[in-house]
Amino acid sequence: MITVWFNDLFWWFEDFCGIQTIPVKKDKLWTPDILVKESIKTEFGTKESPYVQLIWWEMSVSVDILALTTACKMDLYRFPFDTQICKITLHSAVHTKEELEINPISNNESLLLESKELFQAQGEWELLSIDISDYTTNLLWNSQDLLIYQITIKRRPLLYVMNIILPVFVFLVLDVMSFFIDASGTEKLSFKVTLLLSVSVLLLILNDTLPSTADKIPLIGIYCSVIFSLIGISILETILVNLLKAKGAEKRSVDTTAAITGQNDVEDLQSPPDSIRYQNGMQRSLCWTRVARIIDVTFLVLYIITIIVFLSVLERIWFPK
């Protein structure tokens, strides 16, 4: 942090022995008490220079290396596609506005350009803008001058998209495609349960990623929870369809056994009552199978419509225009 202030008690001519700057011990001079309002640990990583540079035309300069841990309230509703605004407020602890005015050295454009050059770490955040504003706070006994740096940063969402959002969506697509699997009900049910367990593991990872103090449930939590619920409802539908198919197959097996028994009793003549019973059994079996097929197709259509509507609404909220 570079602090510059004017002191008309120290000045000399520029051609005085060619001396333009003089280093002076900081404890020998008055220095402005500039504090960061949002700072939590001001001593951590701080290295103050013991000297102040006096420049011949009444200017004093202090250069300090300051690493701050600041408090910034974050809105995680659109996580991981969120943009956060944090503030750094500079103020004096004891001096009033009449005694000390705090003004920026550079403007917004130059400060943003310099900050982006220093902000080279390819971390989770991307620096968008830095806005400087001056504000005066009026207290009961005095008024103080505040210099506010409003920093706008945007999260890089690629890591969360690849690790959470995309896998959950793939599980949802696999669940839809499982309706077209030509396999027994037990295999299809096992496949769906495996998908449900996979989504539950991702929910546990998401729970460890997001803080528990959010005011609103993040959209990514709603996204994963709704897909988890949809796959759970799909499992219940699969169980119902398998039950209907099993009942139809059981009815067909019983009636077929009864018809074969009647044929064994009469070697040359087919028993008409047994034949009628067999046909009735086949019709009831086909009826249960037809009901199961209608329920399966109807649920699939409603399932796809629900997914499209949900993702469309979520997309509009997640990415507002």
ABEGO torsion letter per residue (X at the ends): XBBBBBBAABBBBAABGGBABBBBBAAABBBBBBBBAABABAABGBBBBABBBBBABGBBBBBBBBBBBBBBBBBAAAOAABBBBBBBBBBBAABBAAABBBBBABBAAAAAAAAAAABABBBABBBABBBBBBBBBBBAABBBBBBBBBBBBBBBAAAAAAAAAAAAAAAAAAAAAAAABBBBAAAAAAAAAAAAAAAAAAAAAAAAABBAABABBBAAAAAAAAAAAAAAAAAAAAAAAAAAAAAAAAAAAAAAAAAAAAAAABAABBBAAAAAAAAAAAAAAAAAAAAAAAAAAAAAAAAAAAAAAAAAAAAAAABBX
